[in-house]
């Protein structure tokens, strides 16, 4: 490791959470076994409450740009997993101005699978805009945002659903706590990811150490409470969770696994996104410290509720030391 990168920035859990490349299925099964030993990490203000309102439908929103090689497998595996667990669901795939046959593949899949609802992003292109287009048509009262490239584990969607039904407003996955893992993560991107997430933790004084990952779950009320959503690109991945936290919604963190795509090309361009991430982080940080609570969730205090299982409400290094 280059000496210019302090080991603390990479994250103390890094060596425990990078899964060796000898079998993706075995690695994920091992991670799932380890999860049985864990308590989920939760964090919110001391007055936070957990809703007892049960959920009726899960909407999985998947943005897709030039994903013809993998979108069919993603949709089929997700639908199979949710069906086996008898979870009522719809899969909203948003074609974001693809130049390949993504839309044709989606149409063929939809003809055979009534749970799939493909749409086209009719506005300007962009990862964030595509997700917002999907959120605008999603019918579910629970929302999961998922990638199209099979990097996310369908079994984690099931766990998200169950935790939302326990009453949490948001469920965030972390690849960098015990039980989580990454497979074939490019080394430079991993170092950058750890540094960015470290500084987000410092700025917002939160224990969540994987804010930048898109794969998260929300109650629909949280999505509506975070509008307007202003990020047109990948910076939406930090806007939604940070807004949800700053606006006072309850949240919990579970370990998840991630693997690098096997087909297609990654759409995230680091050089193009640096300033955009900085803008969104600064925007939400200013809301946290200068809005005087104007955007806090209004409905929370009125909801039928039970006391939250409280975790860390401040930055605490023990969130990483649990590994």
DOKEGU-12182 format. One record per residue (C-alpha): x, y, z. Coordinates in steps of 0.05 Angstrom, whole numbers, padded with zeros to 5 digits, always signed. Layout:
<recs>
XYZ ...
</recs>
This chain:
<recs>
+00000+00000+00000 +00029+00068-00018 +00053+00106+00042 +00015+00168+00020 -00051+00134+00038 -00060+00130+00114 -00084+00062+00135 -00141+00092+00174 -00169+00121+00110 -00173+00053+00077 -00214+00029+00137 -00194-00019+00191 -00245-00071+00167 -00216-00073+00096 -00173-00134+00105 -00232-00172+00135 -00283-00153+00083 -00248-00163+00016 -00270-00232-00006 -00218-00276-00039 -00232-00291-00112 -00240-00367-00104 -00313-00375-00117 -00366-00322-00115 -00421-00367-00089 -00378-00396-00033 -00355-00327-00013 -00425-00300-00009 -00450-00360+00029 -00394-00350+00079 -00412-00277+00086 -00485-00296+00098 -00464-00346+00151 -00423-00293+00186 -00483-00247+00188 -00518-00293+00237 -00467-00270+00289 -00482-00197+00278 -00528-00144+00306 -00549-00093+00255 -00519-00024+00267 -00571+00030+00276 -00564+00104+00283 -00611+00162+00292 -00627+00216+00342 -00648+00193+00411 -00720+00214+00397 -00724+00173+00334 -00782+00124+00330 -00795+00063+00287 -00859+00058+00247 -00905-00002+00257 -00939+00008+00191 -00934-00056+00150 -00913-00053+00077 -00953-00080+00019 -00909-00078-00043 -00835-00075-00058 -00812-00035-00119 -00741-00049-00142 -00716+00008-00185 -00659-00009-00232 -00628+00043-00279 -00598+00011-00342 -00555+00042-00395 -00526-00005-00448 -00537-00067-00405 -00563-00114-00457 -00513-00167-00438 -00534-00173-00365 -00602-00142-00353 -00640-00206-00368 -00600-00245-00317 -00608-00190-00265 -00684-00187-00273 -00693-00262-00275 -00651-00276-00214 -00684-00220-00175 -00755-00242-00193 -00739-00314-00175 -00710-00296-00107 -00768-00250-00089 -00820-00301-00113 -00788-00357-00073 -00793-00314-00011 -00865-00295-00029 -00850-00220-00028 -00901-00178-00067 -00859-00139-00116 -00850-00102-00181 -00785-00091-00219 -00780-00022-00250 -00722-00020-00300 -00708+00048-00330 -00673+00048-00398 -00628+00109-00396 -00619+00124-00470 -00584+00059-00485 -00548+00053-00552 -00551-00023-00551 -00610-00072-00549 -00627-00061-00475 -00697-00037-00490 -00712-00096-00537 -00688-00144-00484 -00733-00111-00432 -00793-00113-00477 -00783-00188-00489 -00776-00201-00415 -00838-00160-00398 -00879-00200-00447 -00865-00262-00405 -00860-00230-00335 -00918-00186-00311 -00876-00165-00250 -00828-00127-00295 -00846-00055-00312 -00795-00027-00361 -00797+00047-00378 -00753+00095-00417 -00722+00156-00387 -00756+00209-00429 -00715+00267-00402 -00641+00281-00405 -00596+00222-00392 -00561+00209-00327 -00559+00156-00272 -00595+00201-00222 -00647+00224-00272 -00661+00151-00291 -00672+00132-00218 -00718+00191-00207 -00758+00170-00269 -00765+00101-00237 -00784+00129-00169 -00838+00172-00202 -00874+00110-00229 -00859+00060-00174 -00923+00035-00141 -00892+00004-00080 -00891+00032-00009 -00821+00003-00003 -00765+00020-00051 -00698-00013-00065 -00649+00018-00113 -00606-00035-00147 -00554-00038-00202 -00567-00071-00269 -00499-00106-00274 -00509-00163-00224 -00461-00131-00175 -00514-00132-00119 -00539-00196-00086 -00613-00210-00093 -00614-00243-00025 -00597-00176+00006 -00660-00147-00025 -00700-00198+00016 -00664-00177+00080 -00678-00104+00064 -00752-00119+00056 -00757-00155+00123 -00721-00099+00160 -00765-00046+00129 -00824-00087+00154 -00794-00087+00224 -00806-00012+00222 -00742+00021+00197 -00750+00079+00149 -00685+00062+00114 -00639+00002+00109 -00568+00015+00085 -00521-00040+00064 -00446-00037+00079 -00394-00078+00044 -00343-00057+00096 -00369-00086+00161 -00362-00157+00186 -00403-00204+00142 -00398-00159+00082 -00349-00163+00025 -00326-00142-00043 -00303-00185-00101 -00255-00159-00155 -00261-00086-00133 -00210-00045-00173 -00155-00025-00124 -00153+00049-00141 -00229+00056-00137 -00229+00020-00071 -00178+00067-00041 -00217+00127-00067 -00282+00098-00041 -00253+00089+00029 -00226+00160+00032 -00291+00191+00008 -00333+00152+00057 -00285+00168+00113 -00294+00242+00102 -00369+00236+00096 -00369+00202+00164 -00328+00258+00193 -00371+00313+00163 -00438+00284+00184 -00415+00249+00247 -00447+00183+00228 -00426+00110+00235 -00447+00091+00164 -00384+00075+00126 -00411+00059+00056 -00454+00119+00039 -00433+00121-00034 -00461+00053-00053 -00528+00059-00089 -00557-00007-00064 -00603+00015-00008 -00675+00010+00015 -00725+00062+00035 -00798+00069+00053 -00835+00108+00000 -00849+00162+00052 -00774+00174+00058 -00766+00182-00017 -00823+00233-00018 -00792+00268+00043 -00725+00275+00008 -00754+00311-00053 -00735+00350-00092 -00680+00302-00113 -00631+00345-00150 -00573+00298-00169 -00573+00282-00244 -00516+00232-00241 -00483+00182-00193 -00483+00235-00138 -00554+00213-00125 -00523+00154-00088 -00501+00201-00032 -00559+00251-00036 -00613+00202-00017 -00582+00170+00045 -00552+00234+00071 -00618+00272+00063 -00655+00215+00098 -00606+00217+00156 -00605+00292+00162 -00680+00297+00158 -00688+00250+00217 -00712+00184+00188 -00694+00121+00226 -00641+00077+00193 -00602+00014+00204 -00541-00018+00170 -00530-00091+00150 -00471-00125+00116 -00478-00137+00042 -00434-00167-00012 -00415-00137-00079 -00378-00163-00139 -00351-00127-00199 -00389-00133-00263 -00371-00191-00309 -00400-00161-00373 -00409-00092-00401 -00373-00028-00382 -00376+00011-00317 -00412+00078-00326 -00382+00116-00267 -00328+00164-00291 -00287+00186-00230 -00258+00249-00263 -00327+00274-00282 -00360+00259-00215 -00311+00288-00163 -00339+00358-00162 -00411+00333-00167 -00403+00289-00105 -00371+00348-00069 -00429+00393-00088 -00482+00345-00062 -00445+00330+00002 -00436+00405+00015 -00509+00418-00002 -00535+00367+00048 -00483+00388+00100 -00508+00460+00096 -00579+00435+00106 -00557+00396+00167 -00524+00454+00202 -00560+00516+00176 -00633+00498+00159 -00655+00499+00232 -00694+00435+00223 -00740+00463+00168 -00735+00397+00129 -00741+00347+00185 -00791+00291+00175 -00857+00320+00198 -00896+00255+00202 -00849+00216+00247 -00875+00242+00313 -00947+00229+00291 -00935+00157+00270 -00957+00099+00314 -00889+00075+00338 -00845+00038+00386 -00777+00060+00413 -00720+00051+00364 -00664+00002+00378 -00612+00056+00383 -00540+00052+00360 -00488+00105+00348 -00513+00175+00333 -00442+00203+00328 -00379+00184+00291 -00348+00127+00331 -00290+00085+00309 -00322+00024+00341 -00367+00019+00280 -00306-00006+00242 -00275-00044+00300 -00334-00092+00303 -00299-00133+00250 
</recs>
